[in-house]
Amino acid sequence: MKIRAHAESHVVELDDGSRWQIFPGDIATTLSWKPETDLQLEHSRDRASSHVLVNATDHSRVRVIGADETWPEGEVKDELSGG
């Protein structure tokens, strides 16, 4: 899948029309993404996210949830604080 839009740093829209909210601690990983970046969507076993987007070139991964979903507050705080 390719990126259709990434106007907001925390939301990415893919060429299949799906929109994903990027985990706050993973946003820096997306800074090098370009429209031609090939991404793969995979299910996640992470407590905070339902899916991960994987950059097919460098295999970096970012945790995501649907753009209209809300991050579980306790899980985000735990992850960001290293807990």
Biopython code that builds the backbone (N, CA, C, O; Angstrom):
import numpy as np
from Bio.PDB.StructureBuilder import StructureBuilder

atoms = [
    (1, "MET", "N", (0.835, -1.174, 0.000)),
    (1, "MET", "CA", (0.000, 0.000, 0.000)),
    (1, "MET", "C", (0.882, 1.241, 0.000)),
    (1, "MET", "O", (1.993, 1.241, 0.531)),
    (2, "LYS", "N", (0.371, 2.264, -0.593)),
    (2, "LYS", "CA", (1.078, 3.543, -0.649)),
    (2, "LYS", "C", (0.312, 4.590, 0.166)),
    (2, "LYS", "O", (-0.853, 4.399, 0.514)),
    (3, "ILE", "N", (0.987, 5.681, 0.456)),
    (3, "ILE", "CA", (0.387, 6.763, 1.214)),
    (3, "ILE", "C", (-0.383, 7.676, 0.259)),
    (3, "ILE", "O", (0.165, 8.164, -0.729)),
    (4, "ARG", "N", (-1.644, 7.894, 0.566)),
    (4, "ARG", "CA", (-2.447, 8.844, -0.208)),
    (4, "ARG", "C", (-2.309, 10.234, 0.396)),
    (4, "ARG", "O", (-2.172, 11.217, -0.331)),
    (5, "ALA", "N", (-2.346, 10.320, 1.728)),
    (5, "ALA", "CA", (-2.234, 11.607, 2.405)),
    (5, "ALA", "C", (-1.618, 11.412, 3.780)),
    (5, "ALA", "O", (-1.901, 10.437, 4.476)),
    (6, "HIS", "N", (-0.771, 12.361, 4.155)),
    (6, "HIS", "CA", (-0.139, 12.350, 5.475)),
    (6, "HIS", "C", (0.013, 13.798, 5.919)),
    (6, "HIS", "O", (1.087, 14.231, 6.338)),
    (7, "ALA", "N", (-1.099, 14.540, 5.815)),
    (7, "ALA", "CA", (-1.084, 15.973, 6.100)),
    (7, "ALA", "C", (-0.917, 16.259, 7.590)),
    (7, "ALA", "O", (-0.245, 17.216, 7.975)),
    (8, "GLU", "N", (-1.533, 15.423, 8.422)),
    (8, "GLU", "CA", (-1.382, 15.563, 9.863)),
    (8, "GLU", "C", (-0.309, 14.578, 10.299)),
    (8, "GLU", "O", (-0.284, 13.444, 9.821)),
    (9, "SER", "N", (0.569, 14.987, 11.189)),
    (9, "SER", "CA", (1.679, 14.115, 11.572)),
    (9, "SER", "C", (1.217, 12.821, 12.211)),
    (9, "SER", "O", (1.924, 11.815, 12.147)),
    (10, "HIS", "N", (0.043, 12.827, 12.829)),
    (10, "HIS", "CA", (-0.405, 11.644, 13.556)),
    (10, "HIS", "C", (-1.446, 10.805, 12.816)),
    (10, "HIS", "O", (-1.901, 9.794, 13.351)),
    (11, "VAL", "N", (-1.834, 11.198, 11.598)),
    (11, "VAL", "CA", (-2.817, 10.441, 10.824)),
    (11, "VAL", "C", (-2.271, 10.215, 9.414)),
    (11, "VAL", "O", (-1.760, 11.139, 8.779)),
    (12, "VAL", "N", (-2.384, 8.984, 8.938)),
    (12, "VAL", "CA", (-1.965, 8.662, 7.577)),
    (12, "VAL", "C", (-3.139, 7.998, 6.863)),
    (12, "VAL", "O", (-3.821, 7.143, 7.427)),
    (13, "GLU", "N", (-3.363, 8.405, 5.612)),
    (13, "GLU", "CA", (-4.391, 7.781, 4.784)),
    (13, "GLU", "C", (-3.680, 6.973, 3.709)),
    (13, "GLU", "O", (-2.782, 7.473, 3.032)),
    (14, "LEU", "N", (-4.093, 5.718, 3.561)),
    (14, "LEU", "CA", (-3.476, 4.832, 2.576)),
    (14, "LEU", "C", (-4.284, 4.809, 1.288)),
    (14, "LEU", "O", (-5.432, 5.254, 1.253)),
    (15, "ASP", "N", (-3.674, 4.286, 0.231)),
    (15, "ASP", "CA", (-4.335, 4.305, -1.071)),
    (15, "ASP", "C", (-5.563, 3.398, -1.149)),
    (15, "ASP", "O", (-6.300, 3.455, -2.134)),
    (16, "ASP", "N", (-5.798, 2.564, -0.135)),
    (16, "ASP", "CA", (-7.019, 1.761, -0.102)),
    (16, "ASP", "C", (-8.164, 2.520, 0.572)),
    (16, "ASP", "O", (-9.266, 1.991, 0.713)),
    (17, "GLY", "N", (-7.894, 3.783, 0.994)),
    (17, "GLY", "CA", (-8.900, 4.617, 1.625)),
    (17, "GLY", "C", (-8.922, 4.522, 3.146)),
    (17, "GLY", "O", (-9.615, 5.303, 3.798)),
    (18, "SER", "N", (-8.181, 3.584, 3.721)),
    (18, "SER", "CA", (-8.166, 3.464, 5.176)),
    (18, "SER", "C", (-7.341, 4.592, 5.792)),
    (18, "SER", "O", (-6.370, 5.069, 5.204)),
    (19, "ARG", "N", (-7.755, 5.008, 6.994)),
    (19, "ARG", "CA", (-7.068, 6.088, 7.713)),
    (19, "ARG", "C", (-6.633, 5.550, 9.061)),
    (19, "ARG", "O", (-7.407, 4.892, 9.757)),
    (20, "TRP", "N", (-5.383, 5.835, 9.429)),
    (20, "TRP", "CA", (-4.792, 5.282, 10.634)),
    (20, "TRP", "C", (-4.145, 6.376, 11.472)),
    (20, "TRP", "O", (-3.485, 7.277, 10.956)),
    (21, "GLN", "N", (-4.355, 6.269, 12.778)),
    (21, "GLN", "CA", (-3.770, 7.185, 13.738)),
    (21, "GLN", "C", (-2.479, 6.554, 14.264)),
    (21, "GLN", "O", (-2.487, 5.411, 14.720)),
    (22, "ILE", "N", (-1.395, 7.281, 14.202)),
    (22, "ILE", "CA", (-0.080, 6.766, 14.574)),
    (22, "ILE", "C", (0.154, 6.969, 16.068)),
    (22, "ILE", "O", (-0.154, 8.027, 16.616)),
    (23, "PHE", "N", (0.697, 5.949, 16.716)),
    (23, "PHE", "CA", (0.993, 6.012, 18.142)),
    (23, "PHE", "C", (1.917, 7.199, 18.414)),
    (23, "PHE", "O", (2.897, 7.388, 17.693)),
    (24, "PRO", "N", (1.624, 8.006, 19.447)),
    (24, "PRO", "CA", (2.419, 9.215, 19.708)),
    (24, "PRO", "C", (3.929, 8.969, 19.796)),
    (24, "PRO", "O", (4.709, 9.797, 19.326)),
    (25, "GLY", "N", (4.343, 7.880, 20.372)),
    (25, "GLY", "CA", (5.769, 7.590, 20.504)),
    (25, "GLY", "C", (6.430, 7.111, 19.223)),
    (25, "GLY", "O", (7.651, 6.964, 19.178)),
    (26, "ASP", "N", (5.641, 6.863, 18.178)),
    (26, "ASP", "CA", (6.177, 6.346, 16.913)),
    (26, "ASP", "C", (6.189, 7.376, 15.785)),
    (26, "ASP", "O", (6.645, 7.074, 14.682)),
    (27, "ILE", "N", (5.696, 8.581, 16.046)),
    (27, "ILE", "CA", (5.564, 9.585, 14.981)),
    (27, "ILE", "C", (6.907, 9.904, 14.327)),
    (27, "ILE", "O", (6.962, 10.090, 13.112)),
    (28, "ALA", "N", (7.987, 9.973, 15.100)),
    (28, "ALA", "CA", (9.301, 10.301, 14.525)),
    (28, "ALA", "C", (9.695, 9.316, 13.428)),
    (28, "ALA", "O", (10.368, 9.696, 12.470)),
    (29, "THR", "N", (9.286, 8.067, 13.556)),
    (29, "THR", "CA", (9.613, 7.045, 12.550)),
    (29, "THR", "C", (8.996, 7.375, 11.200)),
    (29, "THR", "O", (9.533, 6.992, 10.161)),
    (30, "THR", "N", (7.873, 8.084, 11.209)),
    (30, "THR", "CA", (7.162, 8.378, 9.960)),
    (30, "THR", "C", (7.696, 9.595, 9.219)),
    (30, "THR", "O", (7.269, 9.866, 8.096)),
    (31, "LEU", "N", (8.614, 10.327, 9.821)),
    (31, "LEU", "CA", (9.090, 11.572, 9.209)),
    (31, "LEU", "C", (9.767, 11.366, 7.853)),
    (31, "LEU", "O", (9.794, 12.280, 7.030)),
    (32, "SER", "N", (10.309, 10.184, 7.620)),
    (32, "SER", "CA", (10.978, 9.920, 6.343)),
    (32, "SER", "C", (10.042, 9.297, 5.306)),
    (32, "SER", "O", (10.464, 9.046, 4.177)),
    (33, "TRP", "N", (8.797, 9.044, 5.660)),
    (33, "TRP", "CA", (7.851, 8.459, 4.726)),
    (33, "TRP", "C", (7.544, 9.427, 3.593)),
    (33, "TRP", "O", (7.351, 10.625, 3.806)),
    (34, "LYS", "N", (7.504, 8.882, 2.394)),
    (34, "LYS", "CA", (7.163, 9.623, 1.185)),
    (34, "LYS", "C", (5.928, 8.979, 0.557)),
    (34, "LYS", "O", (5.578, 7.860, 0.932)),
    (35, "PRO", "N", (5.257, 9.643, -0.384)),
    (35, "PRO", "CA", (4.092, 9.024, -1.032)),
    (35, "PRO", "C", (4.403, 7.671, -1.671)),
    (35, "PRO", "O", (3.524, 6.814, -1.760)),
    (36, "GLU", "N", (5.629, 7.475, -2.109)),
    (36, "GLU", "CA", (5.981, 6.203, -2.746)),
    (36, "GLU", "C", (6.426, 5.125, -1.750)),
    (36, "GLU", "O", (6.740, 4.007, -2.157)),
    (37, "THR", "N", (6.458, 5.446, -0.458)),
    (37, "THR", "CA", (6.838, 4.461, 0.558)),
    (37, "THR", "C", (5.826, 3.322, 0.542)),
    (37, "THR", "O", (4.620, 3.551, 0.626)),
    (38, "ASP", "N", (6.322, 2.104, 0.435)),
    (38, "ASP", "CA", (5.467, 0.925, 0.414)),
    (38, "ASP", "C", (5.255, 0.454, 1.849)),
    (38, "ASP", "O", (6.212, 0.133, 2.554)),
    (39, "LEU", "N", (3.993, 0.415, 2.274)),
    (39, "LEU", "CA", (3.657, 0.025, 3.640)),
    (39, "LEU", "C", (2.810, -1.242, 3.631)),
    (39, "LEU", "O", (2.019, -1.481, 2.719)),
    (40, "GLN", "N", (2.999, -2.034, 4.663)),
    (40, "GLN", "CA", (2.188, -3.233, 4.849)),
    (40, "GLN", "C", (1.453, -3.086, 6.171)),
    (40, "GLN", "O", (2.049, -2.683, 7.169)),
    (41, "LEU", "N", (0.174, -3.407, 6.189)),
    (41, "LEU", "CA", (-0.630, -3.351, 7.397)),
    (41, "LEU", "C", (-0.713, -4.749, 7.987)),
    (41, "LEU", "O", (-1.074, -5.704, 7.299)),
    (42, "GLU", "N", (-0.376, -4.862, 9.263)),
    (42, "GLU", "CA", (-0.423, -6.150, 9.950)),
    (42, "GLU", "C", (-1.173, -5.997, 11.265)),
    (42, "GLU", "O", (-1.159, -4.930, 11.878)),
    (43, "HIS", "N", (-1.831, -7.079, 11.695)),
    (43, "HIS", "CA", (-2.466, -7.076, 13.016)),
    (43, "HIS", "C", (-1.385, -7.038, 14.082)),
    (43, "HIS", "O", (-0.283, -7.549, 13.885)),
    (44, "SER", "N", (-1.711, -6.429, 15.208)),
    (44, "SER", "CA", (-0.752, -6.272, 16.292)),
    (44, "SER", "C", (-1.213, -7.043, 17.522)),
    (44, "SER", "O", (-2.410, -7.209, 17.758)),
    (45, "ARG", "N", (-0.267, -7.497, 18.278)),
    (45, "ARG", "CA", (-0.569, -8.109, 19.569)),
    (45, "ARG", "C", (-0.255, -7.131, 20.700)),
    (45, "ARG", "O", (-0.302, -7.486, 21.878)),
    (46, "ASP", "N", (0.059, -5.915, 20.328)),
    (46, "ASP", "CA", (0.384, -4.863, 21.277)),
    (46, "ASP", "C", (-0.864, -4.490, 22.065)),
    (46, "ASP", "O", (-1.967, -4.510, 21.519)),
    (47, "ARG", "N", (-0.705, -4.153, 23.333)),
    (47, "ARG", "CA", (-1.850, -3.791, 24.170)),
    (47, "ARG", "C", (-2.462, -2.456, 23.753)),
    (47, "ARG", "O", (-3.659, -2.238, 23.941)),
    (48, "ALA", "N", (-1.664, -1.578, 23.199)),
    (48, "ALA", "CA", (-2.144, -0.231, 22.887)),
    (48, "ALA", "C", (-2.690, -0.095, 21.477)),
    (48, "ALA", "O", (-3.515, 0.784, 21.230)),
    (49, "SER", "N", (-2.258, -0.937, 20.541)),
    (49, "SER", "CA", (-2.661, -0.747, 19.142)),
    (49, "SER", "C", (-3.265, -2.012, 18.556)),
    (49, "SER", "O", (-2.961, -3.125, 18.985)),
    (50, "SER", "N", (-4.126, -1.817, 17.567)),
    (50, "SER", "CA", (-4.766, -2.948, 16.900)),
    (50, "SER", "C", (-3.944, -3.447, 15.717)),
    (50, "SER", "O", (-4.031, -4.617, 15.343)),
    (51, "HIS", "N", (-3.141, -2.553, 15.125)),
    (51, "HIS", "CA", (-2.378, -2.881, 13.924)),
    (51, "HIS", "C", (-1.007, -2.204, 13.967)),
    (51, "HIS", "O", (-0.754, -1.338, 14.805)),
    (52, "VAL", "N", (-0.138, -2.608, 13.060)),
    (52, "VAL", "CA", (1.127, -1.922, 12.824)),
    (52, "VAL", "C", (1.257, -1.682, 11.330)),
    (52, "VAL", "O", (0.796, -2.481, 10.515)),
    (53, "LEU", "N", (1.890, -0.574, 10.985)),
    (53, "LEU", "CA", (2.272, -0.308, 9.601)),
    (53, "LEU", "C", (3.760, -0.579, 9.504)),
    (53, "LEU", "O", (4.548, -0.064, 10.298)),
    (54, "VAL", "N", (4.143, -1.392, 8.524)),
    (54, "VAL", "CA", (5.533, -1.785, 8.347)),
    (54, "VAL", "C", (6.047, -1.208, 7.045)),
    (54, "VAL", "O", (5.457, -1.426, 5.987)),
    (55, "ASN", "N", (7.151, -0.471, 7.118)),
    (55, "ASN", "CA", (7.807, 0.068, 5.931)),
    (55, "ASN", "C", (8.515, -1.093, 5.249)),
    (55, "ASN", "O", (9.422, -1.688, 5.830)),
    (56, "ALA", "N", (8.115, -1.421, 4.030)),
    (56, "ALA", "CA", (8.663, -2.584, 3.330)),
    (56, "ALA", "C", (10.138, -2.422, 2.988)),
    (56, "ALA", "O", (10.828, -3.419, 2.775)),
    (57, "THR", "N", (10.633, -1.201, 2.931)),
    (57, "THR", "CA", (12.031, -0.970, 2.578)),
    (57, "THR", "C", (12.972, -1.181, 3.757)),
    (57, "THR", "O", (13.945, -1.928, 3.654)),
    (58, "ASP", "N", (12.683, -0.524, 4.876)),
    (58, "ASP", "CA", (13.612, -0.617, 6.017)),
    (58, "ASP", "C", (13.057, -1.442, 7.183)),
    (58, "ASP", "O", (13.724, -1.593, 8.207)),
    (59, "HIS", "N", (11.848, -1.973, 7.032)),
    (59, "HIS", "CA", (11.190, -2.835, 8.020)),
    (59, "HIS", "C", (10.888, -2.138, 9.345)),
    (59, "HIS", "O", (10.630, -2.801, 10.349)),
    (60, "SER", "N", (10.919, -0.805, 9.353)),
    (60, "SER", "CA", (10.520, -0.084, 10.562)),
    (60, "SER", "C", (9.019, -0.264, 10.744)),
    (60, "SER", "O", (8.280, -0.449, 9.777)),
    (61, "ARG", "N", (8.579, -0.207, 12.000)),
    (61, "ARG", "CA", (7.184, -0.467, 12.334)),
    (61, "ARG", "C", (6.640, 0.662, 13.198)),
    (61, "ARG", "O", (7.330, 1.171, 14.082)),
    (62, "VAL", "N", (5.401, 1.045, 12.935)),
    (62, "VAL", "CA", (4.712, 2.002, 13.792)),
    (62, "VAL", "C", (3.374, 1.407, 14.200)),
    (62, "VAL", "O", (2.696, 0.760, 13.402)),
    (63, "ARG", "N", (3.008, 1.632, 15.445)),
    (63, "ARG", "CA", (1.732, 1.154, 15.964)),
    (63, "ARG", "C", (0.636, 2.112, 15.537)),
    (63, "ARG", "O", (0.824, 3.329, 15.564)),
    (64, "VAL", "N", (-0.511, 1.567, 15.140)),
    (64, "VAL", "CA", (-1.624, 2.386, 14.677)),
    (64, "VAL", "C", (-2.950, 1.831, 15.175)),
    (64, "VAL", "O", (-3.072, 0.653, 15.512)),
    (65, "ILE", "N", (-3.936, 2.718, 15.210)),
    (65, "ILE", "CA", (-5.335, 2.358, 15.406)),
    (65, "ILE", "C", (-6.127, 3.106, 14.347)),
    (65, "ILE", "O", (-5.603, 4.020, 13.710)),
    (66, "GLY", "N", (-7.365, 2.733, 14.158)),
    (66, "GLY", "CA", (-8.216, 3.442, 13.207)),
    (66, "GLY", "C", (-8.252, 4.929, 13.531)),
    (66, "GLY", "O", (-8.207, 5.302, 14.703)),
    (67, "ALA", "N", (-8.331, 5.768, 12.534)),
    (67, "ALA", "CA", (-8.275, 7.221, 12.720)),
    (67, "ALA", "C", (-9.388, 7.739, 13.620)),
    (67, "ALA", "O", (-9.221, 8.776, 14.262)),
    (68, "ASP", "N", (-10.513, 7.045, 13.682)),
    (68, "ASP", "CA", (-11.632, 7.498, 14.499)),
    (68, "ASP", "C", (-11.647, 6.860, 15.885)),
    (68, "ASP", "O", (-12.554, 7.125, 16.674)),
    (69, "GLU", "N", (-10.667, 6.032, 16.188)),
    (69, "GLU", "CA", (-10.593, 5.378, 17.493)),
    (69, "GLU", "C", (-9.825, 6.252, 18.483)),
    (69, "GLU", "O", (-9.207, 7.246, 18.102)),
    (70, "THR", "N", (-9.875, 5.869, 19.749)),
    (70, "THR", "CA", (-9.190, 6.592, 20.811)),
    (70, "THR", "C", (-8.153, 5.678, 21.449)),
    (70, "THR", "O", (-8.430, 4.515, 21.744)),
    (71, "TRP", "N", (-6.961, 6.217, 21.656)),
    (71, "TRP", "CA", (-5.910, 5.434, 22.304)),
    (71, "TRP", "C", (-6.297, 5.132, 23.744)),
    (71, "TRP", "O", (-6.842, 6.002, 24.424)),
    (72, "PRO", "N", (-6.029, 3.916, 24.230)),
    (72, "PRO", "CA", (-6.295, 3.610, 25.640)),
    (72, "PRO", "C", (-5.310, 4.392, 26.515)),
    (72, "PRO", "O", (-4.110, 4.116, 26.503)),
    (73, "GLU", "N", (-5.817, 5.358, 27.266)),
    (73, "GLU", "CA", (-4.979, 6.315, 27.971)),
    (73, "GLU", "C", (-3.925, 5.656, 28.867)),
    (73, "GLU", "O", (-2.758, 6.046, 28.831)),
    (74, "GLY", "N", (-4.312, 4.689, 29.648)),
    (74, "GLY", "CA", (-3.359, 4.047, 30.548)),
    (74, "GLY", "C", (-2.233, 3.351, 29.798)),
    (74, "GLY", "O", (-1.077, 3.413, 30.215)),
    (75, "GLU", "N", (-2.564, 2.687, 28.694)),
    (75, "GLU", "CA", (-1.549, 1.989, 27.897)),
    (75, "GLU", "C", (-0.576, 2.959, 27.262)),
    (75, "GLU", "O", (0.624, 2.689, 27.216)),
    (76, "VAL", "N", (-1.072, 4.087, 26.772)),
    (76, "VAL", "CA", (-0.205, 5.080, 26.152)),
    (76, "VAL", "C", (0.765, 5.640, 27.183)),
    (76, "VAL", "O", (1.963, 5.744, 26.920)),
    (77, "LYS", "N", (0.247, 6.002, 28.362)),
    (77, "LYS", "CA", (1.116, 6.529, 29.411)),
    (77, "LYS", "C", (2.183, 5.524, 29.808)),
    (77, "LYS", "O", (3.347, 5.885, 29.985)),
    (78, "ASP", "N", (1.789, 4.256, 29.948)),
    (78, "ASP", "CA", (2.747, 3.198, 30.296)),
    (78, "ASP", "C", (3.827, 3.057, 29.235)),
    (78, "ASP", "O", (5.013, 2.976, 29.555)),
    (79, "GLU", "N", (3.414, 3.027, 27.971)),
    (79, "GLU", "CA", (4.367, 2.869, 26.864)),
    (79, "GLU", "C", (5.332, 4.046, 26.778)),
    (79, "GLU", "O", (6.537, 3.857, 26.609)),
    (80, "LEU", "N", (4.800, 5.258, 26.896)),
    (80, "LEU", "CA", (5.637, 6.451, 26.764)),
    (80, "LEU", "C", (6.569, 6.640, 27.946)),
    (80, "LEU", "O", (7.629, 7.252, 27.812)),
    (81, "SER", "N", (6.183, 6.120, 29.101)),
    (81, "SER", "CA", (7.050, 6.260, 30.277)),
    (81, "SER", "C", (7.999, 5.079, 30.438)),
    (81, "SER", "O", (8.795, 5.032, 31.375)),
    (82, "GLY", "N", (7.906, 4.124, 29.512)),
    (82, "GLY", "CA", (8.803, 2.968, 29.563)),
    (82, "GLY", "C", (8.309, 1.857, 30.456)),
    (82, "GLY", "O", (9.062, 0.935, 30.770)),
    (83, "GLY", "N", (7.049, 1.926, 30.874)),
    (83, "GLY", "CA", (6.465, 0.930, 31.770)),
    (83, "GLY", "C", (5.821, -0.123, 31.053)),
    (83, "GLY", "O", (5.278, -1.043, 31.664)),
]
sb = StructureBuilder()
sb.init_structure("model")
sb.init_model(0)
sb.init_chain("A")
sb.init_seg("    ")
for serial, (resi, resn, name, xyz) in enumerate(atoms, 1):
    if name == "N":
        sb.init_residue(resn, " ", resi, " ")
    sb.init_atom(name, np.array(xyz, "f"), 0.0, 1.0, " ", f" {name:<3s}", serial, name[0])
structure = sb.get_structure()
